[in-house]
Amino acid sequence: MRPILALAVVLVALTFLIENERWVLPRGDAHAGADRALEIVAGAKGRLLPTALIGSGPERIGHALRIGERTLVPGRAVDGLRSALLDPEGRLESQRIFESSSAEDARALRETVERARPGSLLVLASSGRIEPPAGDESARTELRAALDGLHARARPGLVSPESWALVALRREDGWVPLAESYSRDSGVALSYVLGAARELPPVIDGDFAEVRAPEEVEVFLEEELDYADERSPGCAVVRDRRVLGRTLAGILQPPVVEAGADAASGATASRILWRGVSLGAGSGFLAWVGLADGAGDESDGVVFELWVAGERVLAQPVQPRTPWTIFLADLRPFAGRTVDLELRVEPGASAEADAALWGKPMLLHGYQRSPLAVWAERR
C-alpha cells in the first residue's frame, strides 16, 4: 500500500511542477535565451554570377533574407541593396530595396544609417548591380557616406559585377559590423546568430570573408532573365512545360508576331540579350532545347541560336514532337573578354505555334572538358 501512496505523491508533485513551471523553476538555467537568439541568413548575388551555396549541401540561397522565422524574398528584380532594419526589441521596423540607379535611394540609405536607434540591427544584401550609373556622383557620394557610417570593410558599388552582404548592430557609440561577405566572381551567403541579450565585447572587428567562386560553376540564366538588357515580348520563366512528356524548368521564348499580321510575313526572331558578360577560362553554354507539347504541335520548326560578341556561335534546328535536344557551345575562344550574350529563336512559317523552350540554360565557367562528361562521372 505504501509504494502505491508514494507513487501517487510523486505524480501529484510532477503535475504541480508542470502546471506551474514558469513560477517554480528558474528561467536562467541551461538554454537561457536560446529561444530568443536571432539567426540571420542573407544571400547576395551580382548579375550573371554563380549563386552561393549554404554550407556544403546543394541548397542555394539566391537573393533571400532569412531573419529568425521570417523569410524576405524580393517581389521583383531590382539592381541595388535589399535591407531589413530591426528595432532594439527585435521587431522588423522596415524593409525595402535601395535602388542603385537612384540618388534619392542612396540618400535614404545614408539617413537610415544615421537615424537608427542604439540596439537596432541592419541587414543589407546586394541584388544585381550595386554600382551607381556612370557620372552620378551624387549617388556615389551618398553610398560612400552610408558605408563609412556602417564601418564596412568592403567598398561595394565601385565595380560590377560584385556581391556583398552585411549584418551590423547599432551601439551607443556607432555601428559595429558583425559579419560581412564580399565577392567579385560569386554570390555570397552570410550566416550569423545574435544572442538574445545582444551583448558584445567592448572591441569587435566583425567577421569578414572575401569569397572566391569554385573552379567549376554554372550560372542559371532563367534566374537572370529579369536582369536582361533586352528582352522580346512573351519571354518568361516557366517550370511546367513539357517536351515529349518530360519537364524542365527554363525560358519560354516565342517569336515576335506583329499585331494584325499573318504568322508567315509578320514574324521576327525573338531575342534575349545580356550586355557586359565576363567570360573566363573554360567558359561554355549549355541548355536543352525543344518545342512545348501541345502548344508547339502545329509548328514547322524553329532554329535556336546563341550569339556572342555579335557572332553566331551555334544554331540548332528543332522540329515539333522531338525530345529535348542538347545545345552545347564552347566559349573558350572568348576567354578573357567582356561580351554581349544573346539567345535568339528564328521562327518558321507557322510562327504562332512556335512555343520554343530553353530548358535549364546555363553559362559555364572553369570547365576544361565537356560538362556533360564531368556530370556523368559525378553521377
C-alpha positions as a Markdown table, in Angstrom:
| # | Residue | x | y | z |
|---|---|---|---|---|
| 1 | Met | 0.0 | 0.0 | 0.0 |
| 2 | Arg | 2.8 | 2.4 | 0.9 |
| 3 | Pro | 4.6 | 2.1 | -2.5 |
| 4 | Ile | 1.3 | 3.0 | -4.2 |
| 5 | Leu | 0.8 | 6.0 | -2.0 |
| 6 | Ala | 4.4 | 7.2 | -2.6 |
| 7 | Leu | 3.9 | 6.9 | -6.4 |
| 8 | Ala | 0.7 | 8.9 | -6.1 |
| 9 | Val | 2.5 | 11.7 | -4.2 |
| 10 | Val | 5.3 | 11.8 | -6.8 |
| 11 | Leu | 2.7 | 12.0 | -9.7 |
| 12 | Val | 0.9 | 14.9 | -7.9 |
| 13 | Ala | 4.2 | 16.7 | -7.4 |
| 14 | Leu | 5.2 | 16.3 | -11.1 |
| 15 | Thr | 1.8 | 17.5 | -12.2 |
| 16 | Phe | 2.2 | 20.6 | -10.0 |
| 17 | Leu | 5.6 | 21.4 | -11.4 |
| 18 | Ile | 4.5 | 21.0 | -15.0 |
| 19 | Glu | 1.4 | 23.2 | -14.5 |
| 20 | Asn | 3.4 | 25.9 | -12.5 |
| 21 | Glu | 6.8 | 25.5 | -14.2 |
| 22 | Arg | 7.1 | 29.2 | -15.2 |
| 23 | Trp | 6.7 | 30.2 | -11.5 |
| 24 | Val | 8.6 | 27.4 | -9.7 |
| 25 | Leu | 11.6 | 26.7 | -12.0 |
| 26 | Pro | 14.2 | 29.5 | -12.6 |
| 27 | Arg | 14.3 | 30.8 | -16.1 |
| 28 | Gly | 18.1 | 31.5 | -16.3 |
| 29 | Asp | 19.4 | 27.9 | -16.4 |
| 30 | Ala | 20.6 | 25.9 | -19.4 |
| 31 | His | 19.5 | 27.2 | -22.8 |
| 32 | Ala | 18.8 | 30.6 | -21.4 |
| 33 | Gly | 17.9 | 33.0 | -24.2 |
| 34 | Ala | 18.3 | 30.2 | -26.9 |
| 35 | Asp | 14.7 | 30.6 | -27.9 |
| 36 | Arg | 15.2 | 34.3 | -28.3 |
| 37 | Ala | 18.5 | 34.2 | -30.2 |
| 38 | Leu | 18.2 | 35.6 | -33.7 |
| 39 | Glu | 19.5 | 33.6 | -36.7 |
| 40 | Ile | 20.2 | 35.6 | -39.8 |
| 41 | Val | 21.0 | 34.3 | -43.3 |
| 42 | Ala | 21.5 | 36.8 | -46.2 |
| 43 | Gly | 22.0 | 35.8 | -49.8 |
| 44 | Ala | 23.6 | 38.3 | -52.2 |
| 45 | Lys | 24.4 | 37.9 | -55.9 |
| 46 | Gly | 25.7 | 40.2 | -58.7 |
| 47 | Arg | 24.5 | 39.9 | -62.3 |
| 48 | Leu | 25.5 | 36.7 | -64.0 |
| 49 | Leu | 27.5 | 35.4 | -61.1 |
| 50 | Pro | 27.0 | 31.9 | -59.7 |
| 51 | Thr | 24.7 | 31.6 | -56.7 |
| 52 | Ala | 26.2 | 30.9 | -53.3 |
| 53 | Leu | 25.5 | 27.6 | -51.6 |
| 54 | Ile | 24.6 | 27.3 | -47.9 |
| 55 | Gly | 27.2 | 25.1 | -46.2 |
| 56 | Ser | 28.4 | 22.1 | -48.1 |
| 57 | Gly | 25.0 | 21.0 | -49.4 |
| 58 | Pro | 23.1 | 21.7 | -52.6 |
| 59 | Glu | 20.8 | 24.4 | -51.1 |
| 60 | Arg | 21.2 | 27.7 | -53.0 |
| 61 | Ile | 20.1 | 30.9 | -51.3 |
| 62 | Gly | 20.0 | 33.3 | -54.2 |
| 63 | His | 18.5 | 36.7 | -53.1 |
| 64 | Ala | 16.6 | 35.7 | -50.0 |
| 65 | Leu | 16.9 | 37.2 | -46.5 |
| 66 | Arg | 16.0 | 34.9 | -43.6 |
| 67 | Ile | 15.7 | 36.7 | -40.2 |
| 68 | Gly | 14.6 | 34.4 | -37.5 |
| 69 | Glu | 11.4 | 32.6 | -38.7 |
| 70 | Arg | 10.8 | 35.2 | -41.4 |
| 71 | Thr | 12.0 | 34.9 | -45.0 |
| 72 | Leu | 12.0 | 38.1 | -47.1 |
| 73 | Val | 12.1 | 37.5 | -50.8 |
| 74 | Pro | 12.1 | 40.4 | -53.3 |
| 75 | Gly | 8.9 | 40.5 | -55.4 |
| 76 | Arg | 10.8 | 41.9 | -58.4 |
| 77 | Ala | 14.3 | 42.0 | -59.7 |
| 78 | Val | 15.9 | 45.4 | -58.9 |
| 79 | Asp | 19.5 | 46.4 | -59.0 |
| 80 | Gly | 20.6 | 47.7 | -55.6 |
| 81 | Leu | 20.7 | 46.8 | -51.9 |
| 82 | Arg | 17.9 | 44.9 | -50.1 |
| 83 | Ser | 17.6 | 45.8 | -46.5 |
| 84 | Ala | 15.9 | 44.8 | -43.3 |
| 85 | Leu | 16.0 | 47.0 | -40.2 |
| 86 | Leu | 15.1 | 45.6 | -36.8 |
| 87 | Asp | 14.3 | 47.8 | -33.8 |
| 88 | Pro | 16.0 | 47.4 | -30.4 |
| 89 | Glu | 13.2 | 45.0 | -29.4 |
| 90 | Gly | 14.0 | 42.7 | -32.4 |
| 91 | Arg | 10.8 | 43.7 | -34.4 |
| 92 | Leu | 11.1 | 44.3 | -38.1 |
| 93 | Glu | 10.9 | 48.0 | -38.4 |
| 94 | Ser | 11.3 | 48.4 | -42.1 |
| 95 | Gln | 12.3 | 46.5 | -45.3 |
| 96 | Arg | 13.0 | 48.0 | -48.7 |
| 97 | Ile | 15.2 | 48.0 | -51.7 |
| 98 | Phe | 17.6 | 50.9 | -52.2 |
| 99 | Glu | 18.0 | 51.1 | -56.0 |
| 100 | Ser | 21.5 | 51.7 | -57.3 |
| 101 | Ser | 20.2 | 53.9 | -60.1 |
| 102 | Ser | 18.6 | 56.4 | -57.6 |
| 103 | Ala | 20.5 | 59.1 | -55.8 |
| 104 | Glu | 17.4 | 59.6 | -53.7 |
| 105 | Asp | 17.5 | 55.9 | -52.6 |
| 106 | Ala | 21.3 | 56.3 | -51.8 |
| 107 | Arg | 20.4 | 59.3 | -49.6 |
| 108 | Ala | 17.6 | 57.4 | -47.9 |
| 109 | Leu | 20.1 | 54.6 | -47.1 |
| 110 | Arg | 22.5 | 57.1 | -45.5 |
| 111 | Glu | 19.7 | 58.6 | -43.5 |
| 112 | Thr | 18.6 | 55.1 | -42.3 |
| 113 | Val | 22.2 | 54.5 | -41.1 |
| 114 | Glu | 22.4 | 57.9 | -39.3 |
| 115 | Arg | 19.0 | 57.8 | -37.7 |
| 116 | Ala | 18.8 | 54.2 | -36.4 |
| 117 | Arg | 18.4 | 53.9 | -32.6 |
| 118 | Pro | 21.0 | 52.1 | -30.4 |
| 119 | Gly | 20.2 | 48.4 | -30.3 |
| 120 | Ser | 18.9 | 48.4 | -33.9 |
| 121 | Leu | 20.1 | 45.7 | -36.3 |
| 122 | Leu | 20.6 | 46.3 | -40.1 |
| 123 | Val | 20.9 | 43.6 | -42.7 |
| 124 | Leu | 22.0 | 44.6 | -46.2 |
| 125 | Ala | 22.4 | 42.3 | -49.3 |
| 126 | Ser | 23.1 | 43.2 | -52.9 |
| 127 | Ser | 20.9 | 42.2 | -55.8 |
| 128 | Gly | 22.1 | 42.6 | -59.4 |
| 129 | Arg | 24.2 | 45.7 | -59.9 |
| 130 | Ile | 25.2 | 47.9 | -56.9 |
| 131 | Glu | 27.3 | 50.3 | -58.9 |
| 132 | Pro | 25.5 | 53.7 | -59.5 |
| 133 | Pro | 25.2 | 54.9 | -63.1 |
| 134 | Ala | 28.3 | 56.4 | -64.6 |
| 135 | Gly | 28.5 | 60.1 | -63.9 |
| 136 | Asp | 26.1 | 60.1 | -61.0 |
| 137 | Glu | 28.5 | 61.4 | -58.4 |
| 138 | Ser | 25.6 | 62.3 | -56.0 |
| 139 | Ala | 24.6 | 58.6 | -55.7 |
| 140 | Arg | 28.2 | 57.6 | -55.2 |
| 141 | Thr | 28.8 | 60.1 | -52.5 |
| 142 | Glu | 25.7 | 59.1 | -50.6 |
| 143 | Leu | 26.6 | 55.4 | -50.9 |
| 144 | Arg | 30.1 | 56.0 | -49.6 |
| 145 | Ala | 28.8 | 58.0 | -46.6 |
| 146 | Ala | 26.4 | 55.2 | -45.7 |
| 147 | Leu | 29.3 | 52.6 | -45.9 |
| 148 | Asp | 31.5 | 54.8 | -43.8 |
| 149 | Gly | 28.8 | 55.2 | -41.2 |
| 150 | Leu | 28.5 | 51.4 | -41.0 |
| 151 | His | 32.3 | 50.9 | -40.9 |
| 152 | Ala | 32.0 | 48.4 | -43.7 |
| 153 | Arg | 35.3 | 46.9 | -44.8 |
| 154 | Ala | 34.4 | 46.3 | -48.4 |
| 155 | Arg | 33.6 | 49.1 | -50.8 |
| 156 | Pro | 30.8 | 47.8 | -53.0 |
| 157 | Gly | 29.3 | 49.9 | -55.7 |
| 158 | Leu | 32.7 | 50.7 | -57.4 |
| 159 | Val | 32.8 | 47.9 | -59.9 |
| 160 | Ser | 30.4 | 45.4 | -61.5 |
| 161 | Pro | 29.7 | 42.5 | -61.1 |
| 162 | Glu | 30.0 | 42.0 | -57.4 |
| 163 | Ser | 28.1 | 40.6 | -54.4 |
| 164 | Trp | 28.0 | 42.0 | -50.9 |
| 165 | Ala | 26.2 | 41.3 | -47.6 |
| 166 | Leu | 26.4 | 42.8 | -44.2 |
| 167 | Val | 25.0 | 42.4 | -40.7 |
| 168 | Ala | 25.6 | 45.4 | -38.4 |
| 169 | Leu | 24.5 | 46.4 | -34.9 |
| 170 | Arg | 23.9 | 50.0 | -33.8 |
| 171 | Arg | 25.6 | 50.7 | -30.4 |
| 172 | Glu | 25.7 | 53.9 | -28.4 |
| 173 | Asp | 29.0 | 54.8 | -30.0 |
| 174 | Gly | 28.0 | 53.9 | -33.6 |
| 175 | Trp | 27.6 | 50.9 | -35.9 |
| 176 | Val | 29.5 | 47.7 | -35.4 |
| 177 | Pro | 29.8 | 45.2 | -38.4 |
| 178 | Leu | 29.0 | 41.8 | -37.0 |
| 179 | Ala | 29.6 | 39.9 | -40.2 |
| 180 | Glu | 30.4 | 40.9 | -43.8 |
| 181 | Ser | 31.0 | 39.0 | -47.0 |
| 182 | Tyr | 32.1 | 40.2 | -50.5 |
| 183 | Ser | 33.0 | 38.6 | -53.8 |
| 184 | Arg | 33.6 | 39.8 | -57.4 |
| 185 | Asp | 33.1 | 36.3 | -59.0 |
| 186 | Ser | 30.5 | 34.6 | -56.9 |
| 187 | Gly | 27.3 | 35.1 | -54.9 |
| 188 | Val | 27.7 | 35.1 | -51.2 |
| 189 | Ala | 25.7 | 33.6 | -48.3 |
| 190 | Leu | 26.1 | 35.2 | -44.9 |
| 191 | Ser | 25.0 | 33.5 | -41.7 |
| 192 | Tyr | 25.1 | 34.9 | -38.2 |
| 193 | Val | 23.5 | 34.1 | -34.9 |
| 194 | Leu | 23.0 | 37.0 | -32.4 |
| 195 | Gly | 22.3 | 36.2 | -28.8 |
| 196 | Ala | 19.2 | 37.5 | -27.2 |
| 197 | Ala | 21.0 | 40.0 | -24.9 |
| 198 | Arg | 22.9 | 41.4 | -27.9 |
| 199 | Glu | 25.9 | 41.9 | -25.6 |
| 200 | Leu | 29.2 | 42.2 | -27.4 |
| 201 | Pro | 32.7 | 42.7 | -26.1 |
| 202 | Pro | 34.0 | 46.4 | -26.0 |
| 203 | Val | 36.1 | 45.8 | -29.1 |
| 204 | Ile | 34.9 | 43.7 | -32.1 |
| 205 | Asp | 36.1 | 43.7 | -35.6 |
| 206 | Gly | 33.4 | 41.6 | -37.1 |
| 207 | Asp | 33.8 | 38.5 | -39.3 |
| 208 | Phe | 34.8 | 39.4 | -42.8 |
| 209 | Ala | 35.1 | 37.0 | -45.8 |
| 210 | Glu | 36.2 | 37.6 | -49.4 |
| 211 | Val | 34.7 | 34.7 | -51.3 |
| 212 | Arg | 36.1 | 33.0 | -54.4 |
| 213 | Ala | 33.9 | 31.0 | -56.8 |
| 214 | Pro | 34.6 | 27.3 | -57.1 |
| 215 | Glu | 36.7 | 26.1 | -60.1 |
| 216 | Glu | 33.6 | 24.8 | -62.0 |
| 217 | Val | 30.4 | 26.8 | -61.7 |
| 218 | Glu | 27.1 | 27.3 | -63.5 |
| 219 | Val | 25.1 | 30.5 | -63.9 |
| 220 | Phe | 21.4 | 29.5 | -64.4 |
| 221 | Leu | 20.0 | 32.0 | -67.0 |
| 222 | Glu | 16.4 | 31.6 | -66.1 |
| 223 | Glu | 17.3 | 33.3 | -62.8 |
| 224 | Glu | 18.9 | 36.1 | -64.7 |
| 225 | Leu | 16.0 | 36.8 | -67.1 |
| 226 | Asp | 14.7 | 39.8 | -65.2 |
| 227 | Tyr | 18.2 | 41.4 | -65.5 |
| 228 | Ala | 18.5 | 41.0 | -69.3 |
| 229 | Asp | 19.3 | 44.3 | -71.0 |
| 230 | Glu | 16.9 | 43.5 | -73.9 |
| 231 | Arg | 14.0 | 41.0 | -73.9 |
| 232 | Ser | 11.4 | 40.4 | -76.6 |
| 233 | Pro | 7.7 | 40.3 | -75.5 |
| 234 | Gly | 6.4 | 37.0 | -74.2 |
| 235 | Cys | 9.8 | 35.7 | -72.9 |
| 236 | Ala | 9.2 | 34.2 | -69.5 |
| 237 | Val | 10.4 | 31.7 | -66.9 |
| 238 | Val | 8.4 | 28.5 | -67.0 |
| 239 | Arg | 8.5 | 25.5 | -64.8 |
| 240 | Asp | 5.7 | 23.2 | -66.0 |
| 241 | Arg | 6.1 | 23.0 | -69.8 |
| 242 | Arg | 6.8 | 19.6 | -71.3 |
| 243 | Val | 8.7 | 18.3 | -74.3 |
| 244 | Leu | 7.5 | 14.7 | -75.2 |
| 245 | Gly | 6.3 | 14.4 | -71.6 |
| 246 | Arg | 9.5 | 15.5 | -69.9 |
| 247 | Thr | 9.5 | 18.7 | -67.8 |
| 248 | Leu | 12.5 | 21.0 | -67.5 |
| 249 | Ala | 12.4 | 24.5 | -65.9 |
| 250 | Gly | 13.6 | 27.1 | -68.2 |
| 251 | Ile | 12.7 | 30.0 | -70.5 |
| 252 | Leu | 9.8 | 30.2 | -72.9 |
| 253 | Gln | 10.9 | 32.3 | -75.9 |
| 254 | Pro | 8.1 | 32.7 | -78.5 |
| 255 | Pro | 8.7 | 34.6 | -81.8 |
| 256 | Val | 7.7 | 38.2 | -82.2 |
| 257 | Val | 4.5 | 38.4 | -84.3 |
| 258 | Glu | 3.3 | 41.9 | -85.3 |
| 259 | Ala | -0.3 | 42.6 | -84.4 |
| 260 | Gly | -2.7 | 42.1 | -87.3 |
| 261 | Ala | 0.0 | 40.4 | -89.5 |
| 262 | Asp | -0.2 | 36.8 | -90.6 |
| 263 | Ala | 2.3 | 34.5 | -89.0 |
| 264 | Ala | 4.5 | 33.9 | -92.1 |
| 265 | Ser | 5.1 | 37.6 | -93.0 |
| 266 | Gly | 4.8 | 39.3 | -89.6 |
| 267 | Ala | 7.1 | 37.1 | -87.5 |
| 268 | Thr | 10.6 | 38.1 | -86.5 |
| 269 | Ala | 13.2 | 36.5 | -84.3 |
| 270 | Ser | 12.9 | 36.7 | -80.5 |
| 271 | Arg | 15.9 | 38.0 | -78.6 |
| 272 | Ile | 17.2 | 37.9 | -75.0 |
| 273 | Leu | 20.4 | 40.0 | -74.6 |
| 274 | Trp | 22.7 | 40.4 | -71.6 |
| 275 | Arg | 25.5 | 43.0 | -72.0 |
| 276 | Gly | 28.9 | 43.1 | -70.3 |
| 277 | Val | 29.2 | 39.4 | -69.6 |
| 278 | Ser | 32.7 | 38.4 | -68.5 |
| 279 | Leu | 33.9 | 35.1 | -69.8 |
| 280 | Gly | 36.8 | 33.3 | -68.1 |
| 281 | Ala | 38.8 | 30.2 | -68.8 |
| 282 | Gly | 36.8 | 27.1 | -69.6 |
| 283 | Ser | 33.6 | 29.0 | -70.4 |
| 284 | Gly | 30.7 | 27.4 | -72.3 |
| 285 | Phe | 26.9 | 27.5 | -72.7 |
| 286 | Leu | 24.6 | 24.5 | -72.1 |
| 287 | Ala | 20.9 | 24.1 | -72.5 |
| 288 | Trp | 18.3 | 21.6 | -73.7 |
| 289 | Val | 16.0 | 23.0 | -76.4 |
| 290 | Gly | 12.6 | 21.9 | -77.7 |
| 291 | Leu | 9.1 | 22.8 | -78.7 |
| 292 | Ala | 6.5 | 22.5 | -76.0 |
| 293 | Asp | 3.9 | 19.7 | -76.1 |
| 294 | Gly | 0.5 | 20.8 | -77.3 |
| 295 | Ala | 1.3 | 24.5 | -78.0 |
| 296 | Gly | 4.1 | 23.6 | -80.4 |
| 297 | Asp | 2.5 | 20.7 | -82.2 |
| 298 | Glu | 1.5 | 22.7 | -85.3 |
| 299 | Ser | 4.9 | 24.4 | -85.7 |
| 300 | Asp | 7.0 | 23.7 | -88.7 |
| 301 | Gly | 10.2 | 24.1 | -86.6 |
| 302 | Val | 12.4 | 26.8 | -85.3 |
| 303 | Val | 16.1 | 27.5 | -85.0 |
| 304 | Phe | 17.7 | 28.1 | -81.6 |
| 305 | Glu | 20.8 | 30.4 | -81.8 |
| 306 | Leu | 23.5 | 31.6 | -79.5 |
| 307 | Trp | 25.2 | 34.8 | -80.3 |
| 308 | Val | 28.4 | 36.1 | -78.6 |
| 309 | Ala | 30.0 | 39.4 | -79.3 |
| 310 | Gly | 27.9 | 39.8 | -82.4 |
| 311 | Glu | 28.9 | 36.4 | -83.7 |
| 312 | Arg | 26.6 | 33.5 | -84.2 |
| 313 | Val | 28.3 | 30.7 | -82.3 |
| 314 | Leu | 25.8 | 27.9 | -82.6 |
| 315 | Ala | 22.5 | 27.3 | -84.4 |
| 316 | Gln | 20.3 | 24.3 | -83.7 |
| 317 | Pro | 17.1 | 23.5 | -85.8 |
| 318 | Val | 14.4 | 21.8 | -83.8 |
| 319 | Gln | 11.2 | 20.2 | -85.1 |
| 320 | Pro | 8.0 | 19.6 | -83.1 |
| 321 | Arg | 7.3 | 16.2 | -81.4 |
| 322 | Thr | 11.0 | 15.6 | -80.9 |
| 323 | Pro | 12.7 | 15.1 | -77.4 |
| 324 | Trp | 14.8 | 17.7 | -75.7 |
| 325 | Thr | 17.9 | 18.3 | -77.7 |
| 326 | Ile | 21.3 | 19.2 | -76.1 |
| 327 | Phe | 22.6 | 22.6 | -77.1 |
| 328 | Leu | 26.3 | 22.8 | -76.0 |
| 329 | Ala | 28.6 | 25.6 | -77.2 |
| 330 | Asp | 32.3 | 26.1 | -76.4 |
| 331 | Leu | 33.0 | 29.7 | -75.5 |
| 332 | Arg | 36.7 | 29.2 | -74.7 |
| 333 | Pro | 37.8 | 31.3 | -77.8 |
| 334 | Phe | 36.2 | 34.3 | -76.0 |
| 335 | Ala | 38.0 | 33.8 | -72.7 |
| 336 | Gly | 39.2 | 37.0 | -71.0 |
| 337 | Arg | 36.7 | 39.1 | -72.9 |
| 338 | Thr | 33.6 | 41.0 | -71.8 |
| 339 | Val | 30.9 | 40.4 | -74.4 |
| 340 | Asp | 27.2 | 40.6 | -75.3 |
| 341 | Leu | 25.5 | 37.3 | -74.8 |
| 342 | Glu | 22.2 | 36.7 | -76.8 |
| 343 | Leu | 19.7 | 33.9 | -77.1 |
| 344 | Arg | 17.8 | 34.1 | -80.3 |
| 345 | Val | 14.9 | 32.0 | -81.8 |
| 346 | Glu | 14.3 | 32.2 | -85.5 |
| 347 | Pro | 10.7 | 31.3 | -86.4 |
| 348 | Gly | 9.4 | 29.1 | -89.2 |
| 349 | Ala | 6.4 | 29.9 | -91.4 |
| 350 | Ser | 3.8 | 28.9 | -88.7 |
| 351 | Ala | 5.3 | 31.2 | -86.1 |
| 352 | Glu | 2.2 | 31.5 | -83.9 |
| 353 | Ala | 2.6 | 27.8 | -83.0 |
| 354 | Asp | 6.3 | 28.1 | -82.0 |
| 355 | Ala | 6.4 | 27.5 | -78.3 |
| 356 | Ala | 10.2 | 27.5 | -78.1 |
| 357 | Leu | 11.8 | 26.4 | -74.8 |
| 358 | Trp | 15.3 | 26.7 | -73.5 |
| 359 | Gly | 15.5 | 24.0 | -70.8 |
| 360 | Lys | 17.9 | 24.9 | -67.9 |
| 361 | Pro | 20.0 | 27.3 | -69.9 |
| 362 | Met | 23.3 | 27.9 | -68.2 |
| 363 | Leu | 26.5 | 29.8 | -68.6 |
| 364 | Leu | 29.5 | 27.7 | -67.6 |
| 365 | His | 32.9 | 28.7 | -66.2 |
| 366 | Gly | 36.0 | 26.7 | -65.4 |
| 367 | Tyr | 35.3 | 23.6 | -67.4 |
| 368 | Gln | 38.3 | 22.2 | -69.3 |
| 369 | Arg | 36.3 | 19.2 | -70.5 |
| 370 | Ser | 32.7 | 18.8 | -71.7 |
| 371 | Pro | 30.4 | 19.5 | -68.7 |
| 372 | Leu | 28.2 | 16.6 | -69.8 |
| 373 | Ala | 31.2 | 14.2 | -69.3 |
| 374 | Val | 32.0 | 15.8 | -65.9 |
| 375 | Trp | 28.4 | 15.4 | -64.7 |
| 376 | Ala | 28.2 | 11.9 | -66.0 |
| 377 | Glu | 31.3 | 10.9 | -63.9 |
| 378 | Arg | 29.8 | 12.6 | -60.8 |
| 379 | Arg | 26.6 | 10.6 | -61.0 |
